[in-house]
Amino acid sequence: MQFSNVCLHDFGYVLPPVTLTSDDIEVRLAPLYERLKLPHGRLELMSGIQSRRLWNKGTRPSEGAAQAGNVALERAGVDRADVGCLIFTSVSRDMMEPATAAFVHRSLELPGSCHIFDLSNACLGFLNGMIMLANMIELGQVKSGVIVAGETAEDLVESTMRHMLEEQSLTRKSVKPLFASLTIGSGAVAIVMSDKRVCDTGHSLIGGSCRANTAYNHLCQGGQNSEQGTLMSTDSEELLRQGIETAADCWHGFQQELGWSGEGIDRFFCHQVGKAHAQALFKRLELDPRKNFETLPVLGNVGSVSAPVTMGLGIEQGQLVAGQKAALLGIGSGINSLMLGIEW
Protein backbone atom coordinates (compact mmCIF):
# COMPACT_ATOMS: atom_id res chain seq x y z
CA MET A 1 0.00 0.00 0.00
CA GLN A 2 2.15 2.81 -1.36
CA PHE A 3 1.27 6.05 -3.13
CA SER A 4 3.28 8.32 -5.42
CA ASN A 5 0.87 11.07 -6.43
CA VAL A 6 -1.29 11.86 -3.40
CA CYS A 7 -0.94 15.16 -1.57
CA LEU A 8 -2.76 16.41 1.50
CA HIS A 9 -4.13 19.85 2.26
CA ASP A 10 -4.64 21.24 5.77
CA PHE A 11 -7.26 19.62 7.98
CA GLY A 12 -10.52 21.38 8.76
CA TYR A 13 -12.26 20.66 12.05
CA VAL A 14 -15.05 21.83 14.33
CA LEU A 15 -15.12 21.32 18.10
CA PRO A 16 -18.67 21.22 19.55
CA PRO A 17 -19.78 24.06 21.86
CA VAL A 18 -20.73 22.04 24.97
CA THR A 19 -18.04 20.82 27.40
CA LEU A 20 -18.95 17.86 29.62
CA THR A 21 -16.36 17.07 32.28
CA SER A 22 -15.76 13.72 33.92
CA ASP A 23 -16.69 15.39 37.19
CA ASP A 24 -20.04 16.46 35.68
CA ILE A 25 -20.76 12.85 34.76
CA GLU A 26 -19.89 11.54 38.20
CA VAL A 27 -22.10 14.13 39.89
CA ARG A 28 -24.96 12.85 37.73
CA LEU A 29 -24.08 9.25 38.65
CA ALA A 30 -23.79 9.98 42.38
CA PRO A 31 -26.66 7.57 43.35
CA LEU A 32 -24.91 4.71 41.52
CA TYR A 33 -21.53 5.59 42.98
CA GLU A 34 -22.99 5.64 46.48
CA ARG A 35 -24.85 2.34 46.04
CA LEU A 36 -21.78 0.52 44.66
CA LYS A 37 -19.32 2.43 46.85
CA LEU A 38 -17.33 3.67 43.85
CA PRO A 39 -14.72 6.39 44.52
CA HIS A 40 -15.37 9.81 43.02
CA GLY A 41 -12.75 10.62 40.38
CA ARG A 42 -12.38 7.06 39.07
CA LEU A 43 -13.54 7.98 35.54
CA GLU A 44 -10.76 10.51 34.99
CA LEU A 45 -8.26 8.38 36.89
CA MET A 46 -8.99 5.32 34.73
CA SER A 47 -9.18 7.10 31.38
CA GLY A 48 -7.05 10.24 31.68
CA ILE A 49 -10.02 12.19 30.27
CA GLN A 50 -10.90 15.44 32.00
CA SER A 51 -13.61 16.48 29.53
CA ARG A 52 -15.24 15.75 26.21
CA ARG A 53 -17.18 17.97 23.78
CA LEU A 54 -20.85 17.58 22.80
CA TRP A 55 -23.06 19.22 20.19
CA ASN A 56 -26.21 21.14 20.96
CA LYS A 57 -29.28 18.91 21.08
CA GLY A 58 -30.53 17.80 17.66
CA THR A 59 -27.26 18.34 15.75
CA ARG A 60 -26.90 15.74 13.01
CA PRO A 61 -23.62 14.06 12.05
CA SER A 62 -23.88 15.61 8.57
CA GLU A 63 -24.05 19.12 10.01
CA GLY A 64 -20.74 18.88 11.86
CA ALA A 65 -19.14 17.07 8.92
CA ALA A 66 -20.30 19.76 6.49
CA GLN A 67 -18.95 22.54 8.72
CA ALA A 68 -15.56 20.82 8.88
CA GLY A 69 -15.70 20.17 5.14
CA ASN A 70 -16.26 23.85 4.43
CA VAL A 71 -13.26 24.77 6.57
CA ALA A 72 -11.07 22.20 4.79
CA LEU A 73 -12.16 23.34 1.33
CA GLU A 74 -11.57 27.00 2.14
CA ARG A 75 -8.10 26.24 3.52
CA ALA A 76 -7.25 24.12 0.47
CA GLY A 77 -8.39 26.71 -2.05
CA VAL A 78 -9.53 23.91 -4.36
CA ASP A 79 -12.28 24.74 -6.84
CA ARG A 80 -15.36 22.83 -5.69
CA ALA A 81 -16.10 22.00 -9.32
CA ASP A 82 -12.89 19.90 -9.30
CA VAL A 83 -13.91 17.78 -6.30
CA GLY A 84 -14.51 14.31 -7.69
CA CYS A 85 -15.24 12.34 -4.54
CA LEU A 86 -16.80 12.86 -1.11
CA ILE A 87 -16.60 10.12 1.53
CA PHE A 88 -18.43 10.33 4.87
CA THR A 89 -16.62 8.09 7.35
CA SER A 90 -18.21 8.30 10.81
CA VAL A 91 -19.72 5.73 13.13
CA SER A 92 -22.59 8.20 13.58
CA ARG A 93 -25.00 8.68 10.67
CA ASP A 94 -28.06 10.83 10.06
CA MET A 95 -30.23 7.82 9.13
CA MET A 96 -30.09 4.42 7.45
CA GLU A 97 -31.00 5.82 4.03
CA PRO A 98 -29.93 7.85 2.15
CA ALA A 99 -26.20 7.97 2.77
CA THR A 100 -25.20 10.76 5.14
CA ALA A 101 -22.76 11.81 2.41
CA ALA A 102 -25.80 12.96 0.41
CA PHE A 103 -26.60 15.62 3.02
CA VAL A 104 -22.97 16.73 3.26
CA HIS A 105 -22.68 16.87 -0.55
CA ARG A 106 -25.70 19.14 -0.78
CA SER A 107 -24.48 21.41 2.00
CA LEU A 108 -21.01 21.75 0.46
CA GLU A 109 -22.51 22.46 -2.99
CA LEU A 110 -20.26 19.94 -4.70
CA PRO A 111 -20.77 19.03 -8.37
CA GLY A 112 -23.18 16.36 -9.58
CA SER A 113 -20.27 14.44 -11.11
CA CYS A 114 -18.84 13.84 -7.60
CA HIS A 115 -18.78 10.27 -6.28
CA ILE A 116 -20.46 10.23 -2.86
CA PHE A 117 -20.80 7.41 -0.35
CA ASP A 118 -20.55 6.44 3.31
CA LEU A 119 -17.70 4.28 4.57
CA SER A 120 -17.94 2.99 8.13
CA ASN A 121 -15.38 0.96 10.09
CA ALA A 122 -15.78 1.90 13.74
CA CYS A 123 -12.97 4.29 14.73
CA LEU A 124 -10.91 3.68 11.57
CA GLY A 125 -13.39 5.01 9.02
CA PHE A 126 -11.56 8.27 8.30
CA LEU A 127 -8.24 6.52 7.70
CA ASN A 128 -9.96 3.94 5.48
CA GLY A 129 -11.51 6.82 3.56
CA MET A 130 -8.09 8.33 2.98
CA ILE A 131 -6.94 5.03 1.45
CA MET A 132 -10.01 4.78 -0.80
CA LEU A 133 -9.58 8.34 -2.07
CA ALA A 134 -5.82 7.88 -2.51
CA ASN A 135 -6.46 4.88 -4.75
CA MET A 136 -8.83 6.92 -6.92
CA ILE A 137 -6.25 9.71 -7.20
CA GLU A 138 -3.46 7.27 -8.12
CA LEU A 139 -5.67 5.81 -10.86
CA GLY A 140 -6.34 9.28 -12.26
CA GLN A 141 -10.08 8.97 -11.61
CA VAL A 142 -10.31 12.22 -9.62
CA LYS A 143 -8.22 15.37 -9.25
CA SER A 144 -9.32 16.12 -5.70
CA GLY A 145 -11.63 14.69 -3.07
CA VAL A 146 -12.85 15.32 0.46
CA ILE A 147 -12.97 12.99 3.46
CA VAL A 148 -15.35 14.08 6.25
CA ALA A 149 -16.44 12.72 9.63
CA GLY A 150 -18.94 14.00 12.17
CA GLU A 151 -19.40 12.04 15.39
CA THR A 152 -22.37 12.65 17.71
CA ALA A 153 -21.90 11.07 21.13
CA GLU A 154 -24.80 12.77 22.88
CA ASP A 155 -27.30 9.90 22.75
CA LEU A 156 -24.70 7.29 23.74
CA VAL A 157 -23.51 9.25 26.77
CA GLU A 158 -27.03 10.15 27.89
CA SER A 159 -28.43 6.63 27.35
CA THR A 160 -25.51 5.10 29.23
CA MET A 161 -25.93 7.37 32.25
CA ARG A 162 -29.68 6.78 32.30
CA HIS A 163 -29.20 3.01 32.11
CA MET A 164 -26.60 3.08 34.90
CA LEU A 165 -28.99 4.97 37.15
CA GLU A 166 -32.13 2.99 36.34
CA GLU A 167 -30.75 -0.57 36.26
CA GLN A 168 -30.68 -1.51 39.94
CA SER A 169 -29.23 -4.98 39.26
CA LEU A 170 -25.86 -3.53 38.21
CA THR A 171 -22.91 -4.59 40.33
CA ARG A 172 -19.33 -3.34 40.52
CA LYS A 173 -18.46 -6.09 38.04
CA SER A 174 -21.36 -5.74 35.61
CA VAL A 175 -21.09 -1.94 35.43
CA LYS A 176 -17.49 -2.03 34.18
CA PRO A 177 -18.34 -2.63 30.46
CA LEU A 178 -20.41 0.58 30.47
CA PHE A 179 -17.69 2.98 31.59
CA ALA A 180 -15.96 3.03 28.17
CA SER A 181 -19.09 4.68 26.73
CA LEU A 182 -18.57 7.62 29.09
CA THR A 183 -15.17 8.38 27.50
CA ILE A 184 -16.79 9.14 24.12
CA GLY A 185 -17.02 12.69 22.77
CA SER A 186 -18.30 14.50 19.68
CA GLY A 187 -16.50 16.41 16.94
CA ALA A 188 -16.01 16.83 13.22
CA VAL A 189 -13.01 16.78 10.90
CA ALA A 190 -12.27 16.87 7.17
CA ILE A 191 -9.37 16.87 4.75
CA VAL A 192 -8.98 17.61 1.06
CA MET A 193 -6.63 15.35 -0.89
CA SER A 194 -5.39 16.08 -4.40
CA ASP A 195 -3.35 14.66 -7.24
CA LYS A 196 0.08 16.25 -6.86
CA ARG A 197 0.46 16.14 -10.64
CA VAL A 198 -2.28 18.79 -10.68
CA CYS A 199 -1.81 20.53 -7.32
CA ASP A 200 1.20 19.79 -5.12
CA THR A 201 1.03 21.05 -1.53
CA GLY A 202 4.32 19.43 -0.56
CA HIS A 203 2.49 17.22 1.96
CA SER A 204 2.33 13.61 0.79
CA LEU A 205 0.51 10.43 1.80
CA ILE A 206 3.23 7.81 1.35
CA GLY A 207 1.38 4.59 2.21
CA GLY A 208 0.55 2.31 5.08
CA SER A 209 -0.42 -1.07 6.42
CA CYS A 210 -3.57 -2.71 7.80
CA ARG A 211 -4.47 -5.75 9.90
CA ALA A 212 -7.80 -7.37 10.80
CA ASN A 213 -8.15 -9.62 13.85
CA THR A 214 -11.87 -10.41 13.78
CA ALA A 215 -11.68 -13.30 16.24
CA TYR A 216 -12.18 -10.55 18.81
CA ASN A 217 -15.09 -8.70 17.19
CA HIS A 218 -17.21 -9.36 20.31
CA LEU A 219 -15.12 -7.20 22.65
CA CYS A 220 -16.80 -3.91 21.77
CA GLN A 221 -20.32 -3.88 20.38
CA GLY A 222 -22.99 -1.21 20.32
CA GLY A 223 -26.29 -0.24 18.78
CA GLN A 224 -29.71 1.27 19.29
CA ASN A 225 -33.00 -0.01 20.61
CA SER A 226 -36.33 1.72 21.01
CA GLU A 227 -36.42 1.46 24.82
CA GLN A 228 -32.91 2.33 25.98
CA GLY A 229 -31.47 4.41 23.12
CA THR A 230 -27.84 3.88 22.11
CA LEU A 231 -25.80 1.56 24.33
CA MET A 232 -22.37 0.00 23.97
CA SER A 233 -20.71 -2.81 25.91
CA THR A 234 -16.92 -2.96 26.01
CA ASP A 235 -14.52 -5.43 27.59
CA SER A 236 -11.91 -2.71 27.98
CA GLU A 237 -9.13 -4.81 29.46
CA GLU A 238 -9.23 -7.59 26.85
CA LEU A 239 -9.83 -5.10 24.04
CA LEU A 240 -6.70 -3.24 25.14
CA ARG A 241 -4.61 -6.42 25.15
CA GLN A 242 -5.81 -7.78 21.82
CA GLY A 243 -5.87 -4.35 20.18
CA ILE A 244 -2.25 -3.72 21.05
CA GLU A 245 -1.19 -7.12 19.74
CA THR A 246 -3.04 -6.41 16.48
CA ALA A 247 -1.35 -3.00 16.32
CA ALA A 248 2.06 -4.59 16.88
CA ASP A 249 1.48 -6.83 13.87
CA CYS A 250 0.30 -3.84 11.83
CA TRP A 251 3.33 -1.78 12.92
CA HIS A 252 5.64 -4.56 11.75
CA GLY A 253 3.95 -4.50 8.33
CA PHE A 254 4.07 -0.70 8.25
CA GLN A 255 7.83 -0.67 8.74
CA GLN A 256 8.36 -3.31 6.06
CA GLU A 257 6.02 -1.59 3.60
CA LEU A 258 7.48 1.91 3.88
CA GLY A 259 11.00 1.15 5.09
CA TRP A 260 10.44 3.53 8.00
CA SER A 261 11.57 3.07 11.59
CA GLY A 262 10.19 4.57 14.76
CA GLU A 263 13.36 6.60 15.22
CA GLY A 264 12.89 8.27 11.84
CA ILE A 265 9.31 9.41 12.52
CA ASP A 266 9.01 12.86 14.04
CA ARG A 267 5.44 12.73 15.38
CA PHE A 268 2.71 10.17 16.05
CA PHE A 269 -1.03 10.88 16.04
CA CYS A 270 -3.14 8.05 17.42
CA HIS A 271 -6.71 7.02 17.82
CA GLN A 272 -7.37 7.88 21.47
CA VAL A 273 -8.96 5.46 23.93
CA GLY A 274 -7.31 6.14 27.29
CA LYS A 275 -4.01 6.95 28.90
CA ALA A 276 -3.33 3.30 29.85
CA HIS A 277 -3.86 2.29 26.22
CA ALA A 278 -1.42 4.90 24.91
CA GLN A 279 1.24 3.94 27.44
CA ALA A 280 0.90 0.22 26.68
CA LEU A 281 0.86 0.81 22.92
CA PHE A 282 4.08 2.82 22.83
CA LYS A 283 5.79 0.38 25.16
CA ARG A 284 4.78 -2.62 23.02
CA LEU A 285 5.82 -0.92 19.75
CA GLU A 286 9.04 0.35 21.37
CA LEU A 287 8.28 3.95 20.37
CA ASP A 288 9.18 7.18 22.14
CA PRO A 289 6.01 8.39 23.93
CA ARG A 290 7.35 11.95 23.81
CA LYS A 291 6.63 11.91 20.07
CA ASN A 292 2.95 11.20 20.66
CA PHE A 293 0.78 14.32 20.39
CA GLU A 294 -2.43 13.90 22.40
CA THR A 295 -5.78 15.64 22.76
CA LEU A 296 -7.28 12.84 24.87
CA PRO A 297 -7.56 14.80 28.16
CA VAL A 298 -9.79 17.50 26.65
CA LEU A 299 -11.57 15.70 23.77
CA GLY A 300 -11.86 12.10 24.93
CA ASN A 301 -12.44 9.33 22.40
CA VAL A 302 -14.05 10.96 19.34
CA GLY A 303 -14.36 7.77 17.28
CA SER A 304 -13.35 8.20 13.66
CA VAL A 305 -12.56 11.87 14.31
CA SER A 306 -9.91 11.22 16.99
CA ALA A 307 -6.70 10.58 15.04
CA PRO A 308 -7.24 13.13 12.23
CA VAL A 309 -8.45 15.95 14.49
CA THR A 310 -5.48 15.35 16.77
CA MET A 311 -3.17 15.64 13.77
CA GLY A 312 -4.94 18.80 12.63
CA LEU A 313 -4.57 20.40 16.06
CA GLY A 314 -0.94 19.26 16.27
CA ILE A 315 -0.10 20.93 12.96
CA GLU A 316 -1.79 24.16 14.09
CA GLN A 317 0.30 24.12 17.26
CA GLY A 318 3.57 23.61 15.39
CA GLN A 319 4.00 20.00 16.51
CA LEU A 320 4.51 18.90 12.89
CA VAL A 321 6.28 21.15 10.40
CA ALA A 322 7.25 20.97 6.72
CA GLY A 323 9.86 18.31 5.98
CA GLN A 324 8.96 16.08 8.92
CA LYS A 325 7.48 12.57 8.93
CA ALA A 326 4.31 11.60 10.75
CA ALA A 327 2.42 8.38 11.35
CA LEU A 328 -1.29 8.04 11.97
CA LEU A 329 -1.81 4.99 14.19
CA GLY A 330 -5.34 3.62 14.22
CA ILE A 331 -6.87 0.81 16.26
CA GLY A 332 -10.58 0.13 16.23
CA SER A 333 -13.08 -2.44 17.44
CA GLY A 334 -13.49 -5.37 15.16
CA ILE A 335 -10.48 -5.62 15.84
CA ASN A 336 -8.81 -3.58 13.09
CA SER A 337 -5.60 -1.60 12.85
CA LEU A 338 -4.56 0.82 10.10
CA MET A 339 -1.39 2.90 10.07
CA LEU A 340 -0.54 5.61 7.54
CA GLY A 341 2.78 7.33 6.81
CA ILE A 342 2.82 11.01 5.87
CA GLU A 343 5.66 13.29 4.76
CA TRP A 344 4.63 16.77 5.75
C-alpha positions as CSV (number, residue, x, y, z in Angstrom):
1,M,0.0,0.0,0.0
2,Q,2.2,2.8,-1.4
3,F,1.3,6.1,-3.1
4,S,3.3,8.3,-5.4
5,N,0.9,11.1,-6.4
6,V,-1.3,11.9,-3.4
7,C,-0.9,15.2,-1.6
8,L,-2.8,16.4,1.5
9,H,-4.1,19.8,2.3
10,D,-4.6,21.2,5.8
11,F,-7.3,19.6,8.0
12,G,-10.5,21.4,8.8
13,Y,-12.3,20.7,12.0
14,V,-15.0,21.8,14.3
15,L,-15.1,21.3,18.1
16,P,-18.7,21.2,19.6
17,P,-19.8,24.1,21.9
18,V,-20.7,22.0,25.0
19,T,-18.0,20.8,27.4
20,L,-18.9,17.9,29.6
21,T,-16.4,17.1,32.3
22,S,-15.8,13.7,33.9
23,D,-16.7,15.4,37.2
24,D,-20.0,16.5,35.7
25,I,-20.8,12.8,34.8
26,E,-19.9,11.5,38.2
27,V,-22.1,14.1,39.9
28,R,-25.0,12.8,37.7
29,L,-24.1,9.3,38.6
30,A,-23.8,10.0,42.4
31,P,-26.7,7.6,43.3
32,L,-24.9,4.7,41.5
33,Y,-21.5,5.6,43.0
34,E,-23.0,5.6,46.5
35,R,-24.8,2.3,46.0
36,L,-21.8,0.5,44.7
37,K,-19.3,2.4,46.8
38,L,-17.3,3.7,43.8
39,P,-14.7,6.4,44.5
40,H,-15.4,9.8,43.0
41,G,-12.8,10.6,40.4
42,R,-12.4,7.1,39.1
43,L,-13.5,8.0,35.5
44,E,-10.8,10.5,35.0
45,L,-8.3,8.4,36.9
46,M,-9.0,5.3,34.7
47,S,-9.2,7.1,31.4
48,G,-7.1,10.2,31.7
49,I,-10.0,12.2,30.3
50,Q,-10.9,15.4,32.0
51,S,-13.6,16.5,29.5
52,R,-15.2,15.7,26.2
53,R,-17.2,18.0,23.8
54,L,-20.8,17.6,22.8
55,W,-23.1,19.2,20.2
56,N,-26.2,21.1,21.0
57,K,-29.3,18.9,21.1
58,G,-30.5,17.8,17.7
59,T,-27.3,18.3,15.8
60,R,-26.9,15.7,13.0
61,P,-23.6,14.1,12.0
62,S,-23.9,15.6,8.6
63,E,-24.0,19.1,10.0
64,G,-20.7,18.9,11.9
65,A,-19.1,17.1,8.9
66,A,-20.3,19.8,6.5
67,Q,-19.0,22.5,8.7
68,A,-15.6,20.8,8.9
69,G,-15.7,20.2,5.1
70,N,-16.3,23.8,4.4
71,V,-13.3,24.8,6.6
72,A,-11.1,22.2,4.8
73,L,-12.2,23.3,1.3
74,E,-11.6,27.0,2.1
75,R,-8.1,26.2,3.5
76,A,-7.3,24.1,0.5
77,G,-8.4,26.7,-2.0
78,V,-9.5,23.9,-4.4
79,D,-12.3,24.7,-6.8
80,R,-15.4,22.8,-5.7
81,A,-16.1,22.0,-9.3
82,D,-12.9,19.9,-9.3
83,V,-13.9,17.8,-6.3
84,G,-14.5,14.3,-7.7
85,C,-15.2,12.3,-4.5
86,L,-16.8,12.9,-1.1
87,I,-16.6,10.1,1.5
88,F,-18.4,10.3,4.9
89,T,-16.6,8.1,7.3
90,S,-18.2,8.3,10.8
91,V,-19.7,5.7,13.1
92,S,-22.6,8.2,13.6
93,R,-25.0,8.7,10.7
94,D,-28.1,10.8,10.1
95,M,-30.2,7.8,9.1
96,M,-30.1,4.4,7.5
97,E,-31.0,5.8,4.0
98,P,-29.9,7.9,2.1
99,A,-26.2,8.0,2.8
100,T,-25.2,10.8,5.1
101,A,-22.8,11.8,2.4
102,A,-25.8,13.0,0.4
103,F,-26.6,15.6,3.0
104,V,-23.0,16.7,3.3
105,H,-22.7,16.9,-0.5
106,R,-25.7,19.1,-0.8
107,S,-24.5,21.4,2.0
108,L,-21.0,21.7,0.5
109,E,-22.5,22.5,-3.0
110,L,-20.3,19.9,-4.7
111,P,-20.8,19.0,-8.4
112,G,-23.2,16.4,-9.6
113,S,-20.3,14.4,-11.1
114,C,-18.8,13.8,-7.6
115,H,-18.8,10.3,-6.3
116,I,-20.5,10.2,-2.9
117,F,-20.8,7.4,-0.4
118,D,-20.5,6.4,3.3
119,L,-17.7,4.3,4.6
120,S,-17.9,3.0,8.1
121,N,-15.4,1.0,10.1
122,A,-15.8,1.9,13.7
123,C,-13.0,4.3,14.7
124,L,-10.9,3.7,11.6
125,G,-13.4,5.0,9.0
126,F,-11.6,8.3,8.3
127,L,-8.2,6.5,7.7
128,N,-10.0,3.9,5.5
129,G,-11.5,6.8,3.6
130,M,-8.1,8.3,3.0
131,I,-6.9,5.0,1.5
132,M,-10.0,4.8,-0.8
133,L,-9.6,8.3,-2.1
134,A,-5.8,7.9,-2.5
135,N,-6.5,4.9,-4.7
136,M,-8.8,6.9,-6.9
137,I,-6.3,9.7,-7.2
138,E,-3.5,7.3,-8.1
139,L,-5.7,5.8,-10.9
140,G,-6.3,9.3,-12.3
141,Q,-10.1,9.0,-11.6
142,V,-10.3,12.2,-9.6
143,K,-8.2,15.4,-9.2
144,S,-9.3,16.1,-5.7
145,G,-11.6,14.7,-3.1
146,V,-12.8,15.3,0.5
147,I,-13.0,13.0,3.5
148,V,-15.4,14.1,6.3
149,A,-16.4,12.7,9.6
150,G,-18.9,14.0,12.2
151,E,-19.4,12.0,15.4
152,T,-22.4,12.7,17.7
153,A,-21.9,11.1,21.1
154,E,-24.8,12.8,22.9
155,D,-27.3,9.9,22.7
156,L,-24.7,7.3,23.7
157,V,-23.5,9.2,26.8
158,E,-27.0,10.1,27.9
159,S,-28.4,6.6,27.4
160,T,-25.5,5.1,29.2
161,M,-25.9,7.4,32.2
162,R,-29.7,6.8,32.3
163,H,-29.2,3.0,32.1
164,M,-26.6,3.1,34.9
165,L,-29.0,5.0,37.2
166,E,-32.1,3.0,36.3
167,E,-30.8,-0.6,36.3
168,Q,-30.7,-1.5,39.9
169,S,-29.2,-5.0,39.3
170,L,-25.9,-3.5,38.2
171,T,-22.9,-4.6,40.3
172,R,-19.3,-3.3,40.5
173,K,-18.5,-6.1,38.0
174,S,-21.4,-5.7,35.6
175,V,-21.1,-1.9,35.4
176,K,-17.5,-2.0,34.2
177,P,-18.3,-2.6,30.5
178,L,-20.4,0.6,30.5
179,F,-17.7,3.0,31.6
180,A,-16.0,3.0,28.2
181,S,-19.1,4.7,26.7
182,L,-18.6,7.6,29.1
183,T,-15.2,8.4,27.5
184,I,-16.8,9.1,24.1
185,G,-17.0,12.7,22.8
186,S,-18.3,14.5,19.7
187,G,-16.5,16.4,16.9
188,A,-16.0,16.8,13.2
189,V,-13.0,16.8,10.9
190,A,-12.3,16.9,7.2
191,I,-9.4,16.9,4.8
192,V,-9.0,17.6,1.1
193,M,-6.6,15.4,-0.9
194,S,-5.4,16.1,-4.4
195,D,-3.3,14.7,-7.2
196,K,0.1,16.3,-6.9
197,R,0.5,16.1,-10.6
198,V,-2.3,18.8,-10.7
199,C,-1.8,20.5,-7.3
200,D,1.2,19.8,-5.1
201,T,1.0,21.1,-1.5
202,G,4.3,19.4,-0.6
203,H,2.5,17.2,2.0
204,S,2.3,13.6,0.8
205,L,0.5,10.4,1.8
206,I,3.2,7.8,1.3
207,G,1.4,4.6,2.2
208,G,0.5,2.3,5.1
209,S,-0.4,-1.1,6.4
210,C,-3.6,-2.7,7.8
211,R,-4.5,-5.7,9.9
212,A,-7.8,-7.4,10.8
213,N,-8.1,-9.6,13.8
214,T,-11.9,-10.4,13.8
215,A,-11.7,-13.3,16.2
216,Y,-12.2,-10.5,18.8
217,N,-15.1,-8.7,17.2
218,H,-17.2,-9.4,20.3
219,L,-15.1,-7.2,22.7
220,C,-16.8,-3.9,21.8
221,Q,-20.3,-3.9,20.4
222,G,-23.0,-1.2,20.3
223,G,-26.3,-0.2,18.8
224,Q,-29.7,1.3,19.3
225,N,-33.0,0.0,20.6
226,S,-36.3,1.7,21.0
227,E,-36.4,1.5,24.8
228,Q,-32.9,2.3,26.0
229,G,-31.5,4.4,23.1
230,T,-27.8,3.9,22.1
231,L,-25.8,1.6,24.3
232,M,-22.4,0.0,24.0
233,S,-20.7,-2.8,25.9
234,T,-16.9,-3.0,26.0
235,D,-14.5,-5.4,27.6
236,S,-11.9,-2.7,28.0
237,E,-9.1,-4.8,29.5
238,E,-9.2,-7.6,26.9
239,L,-9.8,-5.1,24.0
240,L,-6.7,-3.2,25.1
241,R,-4.6,-6.4,25.2
242,Q,-5.8,-7.8,21.8
243,G,-5.9,-4.4,20.2
244,I,-2.2,-3.7,21.1
245,E,-1.2,-7.1,19.7
246,T,-3.0,-6.4,16.5
247,A,-1.4,-3.0,16.3
248,A,2.1,-4.6,16.9
249,D,1.5,-6.8,13.9
250,C,0.3,-3.8,11.8
251,W,3.3,-1.8,12.9
252,H,5.6,-4.6,11.8
253,G,4.0,-4.5,8.3
254,F,4.1,-0.7,8.2
255,Q,7.8,-0.7,8.7
256,Q,8.4,-3.3,6.1
257,E,6.0,-1.6,3.6
258,L,7.5,1.9,3.9
259,G,11.0,1.2,5.1
260,W,10.4,3.5,8.0
261,S,11.6,3.1,11.6
262,G,10.2,4.6,14.8
263,E,13.4,6.6,15.2
264,G,12.9,8.3,11.8
265,I,9.3,9.4,12.5
266,D,9.0,12.9,14.0
267,R,5.4,12.7,15.4
268,F,2.7,10.2,16.1
269,F,-1.0,10.9,16.0
270,C,-3.1,8.1,17.4
271,H,-6.7,7.0,17.8
272,Q,-7.4,7.9,21.5
273,V,-9.0,5.5,23.9
274,G,-7.3,6.1,27.3
275,K,-4.0,6.9,28.9
276,A,-3.3,3.3,29.8
277,H,-3.9,2.3,26.2
278,A,-1.4,4.9,24.9
279,Q,1.2,3.9,27.4
280,A,0.9,0.2,26.7
281,L,0.9,0.8,22.9
282,F,4.1,2.8,22.8
283,K,5.8,0.4,25.2
284,R,4.8,-2.6,23.0
285,L,5.8,-0.9,19.8
286,E,9.0,0.4,21.4
287,L,8.3,3.9,20.4
288,D,9.2,7.2,22.1
289,P,6.0,8.4,23.9
290,R,7.3,11.9,23.8
291,K,6.6,11.9,20.1
292,N,2.9,11.2,20.7
293,F,0.8,14.3,20.4
294,E,-2.4,13.9,22.4
295,T,-5.8,15.6,22.8
296,L,-7.3,12.8,24.9
297,P,-7.6,14.8,28.2
298,V,-9.8,17.5,26.7
299,L,-11.6,15.7,23.8
300,G,-11.9,12.1,24.9
301,N,-12.4,9.3,22.4
302,V,-14.1,11.0,19.3
303,G,-14.4,7.8,17.3
304,S,-13.4,8.2,13.7
305,V,-12.6,11.9,14.3
306,S,-9.9,11.2,17.0
307,A,-6.7,10.6,15.0
308,P,-7.2,13.1,12.2
309,V,-8.5,15.9,14.5
310,T,-5.5,15.3,16.8
311,M,-3.2,15.6,13.8
312,G,-4.9,18.8,12.6
313,L,-4.6,20.4,16.1
314,G,-0.9,19.3,16.3
315,I,-0.1,20.9,13.0
316,E,-1.8,24.2,14.1
317,Q,0.3,24.1,17.3
318,G,3.6,23.6,15.4
319,Q,4.0,20.0,16.5
320,L,4.5,18.9,12.9
321,V,6.3,21.2,10.4
322,A,7.2,21.0,6.7
323,G,9.9,18.3,6.0
324,Q,9.0,16.1,8.9
325,K,7.5,12.6,8.9
326,A,4.3,11.6,10.7
327,A,2.4,8.4,11.3
328,L,-1.3,8.0,12.0
329,L,-1.8,5.0,14.2
330,G,-5.3,3.6,14.2
331,I,-6.9,0.8,16.3
332,G,-10.6,0.1,16.2
333,S,-13.1,-2.4,17.4
334,G,-13.5,-5.4,15.2
335,I,-10.5,-5.6,15.8
336,N,-8.8,-3.6,13.1
337,S,-5.6,-1.6,12.9
338,L,-4.6,0.8,10.1
339,M,-1.4,2.9,10.1
340,L,-0.5,5.6,7.5
341,G,2.8,7.3,6.8
342,I,2.8,11.0,5.9
343,E,5.7,13.3,4.8
344,W,4.6,16.8,5.7
